[in-house]
Amino acid sequence: MSVVMERSAQPQVSMQDHLHQVFAHSVSFGDTGEMAYLGRQPILDRNQQLLGYELFYRSDGNQTQADFADAVHASLVVIAALLQDVGTEQVLGGKTAFINIAAQSLNEDAAIQLLEPHRTVLELPADCALDSGAINRLESLRKAGFGVAIAVDSLATLRLPQFALATHVKIDLHKIGMDSLERLTQLLNAMRGRRLLVAEKVETREQAARCLELGFDALQGYYFARPETLSARKLEPGKAAVMQAIRLLLRNADIVEVDQALKRDIALSVKLLRYMNSAGMGLSKKIDSLKSAINLMGYSKLARWLTLLLATADSRDPTGQILARTAITRGRLIELLGEAQFEFSQRDNLFITGTFSLLPAMLMVSMDEAITDLDLPADVISALQDRSGPIGSYLRLVEACESPSLQGVDRLCRELGIAPKALNLAQMQAADWVQRLGI
């Protein structure tokens, strides 16, 4: 099975070979911090309406410049923050993302393929040296619907091979200078093919007016808005769980095994549902089960997504493992207690309710904020928000079992028709299940 972005003239790559490449590449990735940070600056059209945002790497909340040693890793961190941590809707609000991409990222483009092509413009620096393989990949990305922005800081940039693939031209007014701007725009307008002209680092009213007079399509700079930094607490998947899921994909395991592997890590479950239900996926129906997400995503794209998780994973929070273990135990216990009362197709909802019930503690936000992008079923939302509904009663029972006083356990057991012996057995089975998972 070939990747959809690959040129048909190139040798076909089997899914198995591709996943081995993904797996081998993923183990070299490093850790980031406990918070995700993402810089953005608005890009406005000629009528000063919002066209999109350029997104920047930020290592912390106080950083105002995109300082980094590894351009490829910086690109990955930006993509991860957009898709998994801060969220596409919060960052973009339906507008276009302009994402800076290192030359090497075009040859290691697993993360790029997770982006929504028609809402993404890939920005390449002016001094970006691309070999023939990278040019071919860029051409494939263009055919898939991605925009390509080329930064121009001299006339030499116009002669680069990638310039022929540009949909946008970004001109840095600091580097070009207002005196040379008219000559450059004349050359660009005379060239074959229509490209949107974007002026960067516009700092005065006079500069903005002059750019519009010369026919620029969009403007960006301090005159309109300085870059702002968005942040979100990162919900970190365990590296062992991610690696186990990748191993299953490597051997083309049954979807039931993959589903079970993802269920074992609360962060994997949340991130996958959030990603699949993002507006950029363009799905007409919301996804509320992991199996549906896996089916729609496919093993190859799921492997790329898992690779991105590994690239930005962090396991330094000492409370994370304790909370994860408690959450998974809750999920399994509710699933066991309710299996006789709920249809098989609904048991995923029981497990999700238990595991997601500790999201506020993991993310340090309210429950409403924690589940706002997940598009969960109504009965799961009711259970999580106020412990109401049929699933909510089971969640209240499980929470009561965790209390040293066990207050309310007897009453809830009577209401749900659960014998004390059955509750004790289910607790032992749930604890044993979690222990065997190695969590």
N, C-alpha and C positions, 0 to 999 in steps of 0.2 A: 504493500500500500504506500503510495507516494504522498508526501506532504503537499498540501494544496498550493503552497507558494512556489514549489520547485518548477523549474523549466522542464517541459516535456522532453527537450533534447538531452537533458542530463540523465545519467544512469538512474534507474528506479532504486529507491532505498526501501528495504522492507521495514515494517513496523518494528520487528525484533531488533534489527540493526540500529534503527533510530533510537529506540529506547535504551539500548546499550550505550549509545553515544551520550544521551541525556544523563544516564546514571553516572557515567565516567566523569562528565563535566561537573555534575552537581556536587561531588564530594570535595571539591576544592574551594567552595564558597565560604566566606567568613561570616562573622556575626555583626549585627548592628545593635543599636541601643534599645531600651525598653519603650521608647516613644518613637513614633514615626513622624517625620517632618517633611514638608513639601512646600517649596516656594512657588509662587505663581504671580504673573504680571499680565494684566489685561491687554488685549490687542483689539483696537477699535477700527471700524470701517470708516469710509469717508463721511458718513453722517453721524459719527461718534456713537454708533451702536456697537454693542459688544459682539465681536466676531469669535473670539476664543481666548485662550490663555497660553502663554509660554510657561512651561513648568521647569523648575530648577531643583537641583540637588541641594539639600540642607542637612548638615550633620547634627544640628541642634537648633533650639528655638531662638538663639541669639545671633546665629550666623546670617550675614546679609549678602555674602558672596558665595558662589558655587565652587568652593575650594575642595579639591579632591586629588588623590594621587592616582587612582585607577578609574579611567573614564568609562570602561565597560561596567564596572561595579556601580558607578554612580548612575548610569542609565538604568540598571536593574533596580536600584533602590527607588528611583523615581517611578518606574512602572509599578513596582510592588506597592508603594504608598498610594498611587492612584487607584489600582484595582482592588487591593485587599485591606488597606488600613484606613485611609481617610475616606475613600469611596468616590466613584466617578461622578455621581450626582452632586455630592457636596463640593467637589473640586470644580466641575465643569458646568453644572446646571444645564446640560443639553448642548453646550457649545463645543468648539473644536479644541483639541489638545495639540499644542506644539511641543514636541519632546526632542531634546537634544540627544543625538545618537552618535556614539563613537564608531569609527570605521570598522573596528573589530566586531562590533555588535551585529553588523550585517551578516557576518559569517557564523555568528553564534546567536541566531535570531529567534530562539525558542520563546523568549519573553515577548518579543515584538509581535509574534503571531497571536498572542492573547489579547491584543488591543483591537478595538473596533476600527477597521480600516477607514471607513468613510467619515470618522470623527477624529482622525489622527493625522497630523503632519509631522513627518520625521525631519528634524533639522540637522543638517551636516555643516560642520565648520568650514571656513573658507580654505584652510590649509589641509583639508582632509584628502589624503592620498589613498585612492581606491585601486585595488588590483582588478583584473578581469572578472574574477569570481565574485567580488563584492559588487561590481557593476551589474553582473547578471542577477544577483540577489535583489539589488535595488530595482532593477527593471521588473522583476517578478512581483515585488511589493507594490510597485506602481500599478501593475495590471490588476492586482487584487483590490485596488481602491485606495491605498494609502497616498496621502499627499507627500511631496518631497520639497523641503525648503533648503536652498543653498545660500549660505552667507557669502556676500560679495564684499571684499575689502580692497580689491584692485581689478584692473582690466584682465589680468592673467586668469582670474577665476572663471571668466567667461569661456575660456578655452579648455577647461577641464572636461573630461568625458561625462561626468555625472551631471553637468549643467544641462545637457540635453534632456534629462529626465525631470528637471525641476518643474514643479507646479507653482512654487512661490520663490521669490527672490527677496532676501532680507538684507537691507543695506544699513550698516552701522554708520550713523552720521559723524561719530567721533573719528572713525578711521578714514572715511571718504572725504569729509569736509564739504561745507555748503558750496564752496567755489567750484568743486569738481562734480557736483551732483547733477547739474543739468546735462553735461556731456555724457555722463554715465546713463542717465535715464533715456537719452536719445538713442544710444547704442542698444539698450535693452529693448526699447519699443520697436527698433528696426529689425531685431532678430526674429527669426521664424518661430512661431508658436506663442501662444498667449500665456503669460505668467503673471500672477498677482504680485505687485510690488509692495513690500512692507518696509517702512522706515523704522529703524530701531534707534533708541536713545534720543528721542525727541524731547528737548528740555525747555523750549520756549514757544510762545505763541507764534513768533515770526518763523521759526523752523517748521512748525505744523502747517502754517499757511503756505509756505513755499513748497512743501512736499505735495500738498493738495493741488497747488497750481501746476506742478510738474506731472501730475497724473497718478500719484501713488494711490493704491487701493486701500491701504491700512496703515495705521500709525501705532507706535508703542514707545513708551518712555516716561520719564519722571514728570513731564508736563501734564500727563493724564493721571498716572498713578505709579507709586513706587511698588516694587515687589512686596508681597505679604507672605508670611509663613503660616501655613496651616499645620495642625498637629492632631494626633490621635494616639491614644494608648494602643500599643500593639498586642493583639491576642496571638500568642506564639504557639505554633504547633511544636510538638516534640520531634526532634530530629529522627529519633528511632522509629516513630510512627510513620514519618514521611518516607524514610528509607525502606521500611517494610512494604509500604504501598507501592513504591517504585519496583521493588523486587517482584511483587506479584504481577505487575504489569510486564516486567521483563520476561516472565515465563507464561504470559498470556493466560493468567489464572481466570477462573470463573468469576463472573460479576458478583456473585454472592460473597466470595472471599474478599474481593476488593471493597465491597460495601461494608463488610464487617471490620476490615482494617481501618477504614476512614471513620467508622463509628467510634473507634476506641480513643480517638483524640478529639476533644471538644472543639479545639481551634480549627482543625481540618473541616469538621462538619459546618461550623459557622462560616468560615471563609469560602468554602465551596458553594454553599447556598447563596451567600452574598454576591459572589462573582457571577453565578449563573442567573441571578435575578436582577443584575444591574441593567440599566436601560440600554447600555451599549450592546448587550447580547441580542436585543431585538426579538425576544421571544413573545409570542402572543399569549401564552399561558404561563403563569408563575409556577416555579418548581418548588415543591415542598417536601421532597424525599431525596435521599442520597442516591438511591438506585436510578431514579429518573434523571438526576444530574449526570451520573456516570454514563447512562445510555445516550443522552443527548451530546455530551461532551466528547465521548469516544476516548479510547485508551491513549492514542497518540497525543491529543491535546491535553488530556489529563496529566500525562507525563511532563509536558512542558510547564503546566501550572504547578506541579509539585516541585519541579526544578526551581521555579521562581520562589517558592516558599523556602527552600533550602538556602537560596542565595541571600535571604534576608532574615533567617531564623535567629533567634536568641533564646537561650535557656538559662539566663543568669538570675531570674526572679525566683527566690527561694520558696515563695508561697505558691508558685504556679503548679508544681507537681502535686502538692497537697490538695489544692482546689480541684485540679483535674481528676484526681483519684476519687474525691468525694462526688463530683459531678457524674462521672461514669458509673459509679456505684448506684447513685440515685436512678440514673437512666435504666440500668439493668434491673433494679429492684421493682420499679414501676412497671416495666415490661413484663416481669414475671407475675406480679400481683394482678395485672389487668388482662393477661392473655386469655382467660376464660370468658371475659366480659366484652372483649373487643374483637372485631374481625381481624383476620391476618393482615389485611392491607392497612389497618390503622395502628399496628404495633410500632411502626416507625415513629408515629406521633407520640406514643408513650415514652419511647426512649429519648426522643428529642426534648420532650418536656422536662424530663429529669436532668439531662445533661445541660440544657440551656438555662436551668433555674439558677445557676450560680454565675451567669454572665455578668450581672452587676458587680459582684465581688472581683471578678477577673479583670473587668474593664474599668472599674471604679466610676461607673455612670449609672443612671437610673435604668430600670428594666425597659421603659418605653424607648429610651435612646439606644439601648443595647440591641433591641430586636427590630428597630425601625426599617432596616434595609433587607430583612430576611424573608418577608412575605410568607409568614407561617400560616397554617390553617387556623381558622377562627377559634376552634376549641383549644388549640395549643396556646394561642395568644391569651385567651381568657384564663387558662390555668396559670400561665406565667405572670400575668399582670395582677390578678387578685385572687388566685387559687380557687376560682369558680368553675362550674361545669363539671362534667363527669371525670375528666382527667385531673382537674384541680383537686378533687377529693383524694385521689391517690397521691398527689404531690404533698398535700397536707399530712397524710399519714406517714409518708417517708420522712418528712421533716420532723414530725413528732418523734419518730423512732430515733432520730439523731440527738434529741434532747436528753440530758442526763435524768430529768424527772419523768420522762416518757408520758408527760401530760397530754391527754387527748387520744392516746393510742387505742385504749379499750373502746371508747365511744366511736372512733372512726372505723375500727374493725367491725363493730356491730352494724354501722351504717352501710358498709361496703360488703357485708356478708363474708368477711374473711376470718377464719378460725385462727386463734393465737398460734397453734402449731403450724398452720400453713404460713403465717407471717414469719415465724422463726426459721422455717425451712427455706423460704424465699430469701431471707437475709443471708443465710449461710451460702446459698447457691450464688447469690450476687457477689458476695465477698470472695468466694472461691473463683468465680469467673474473672473478676478484676485481677486477682492475684496471679492467675494463669496468664493473663495478658502481659504481666510484667510492668504494670503501671505503678 
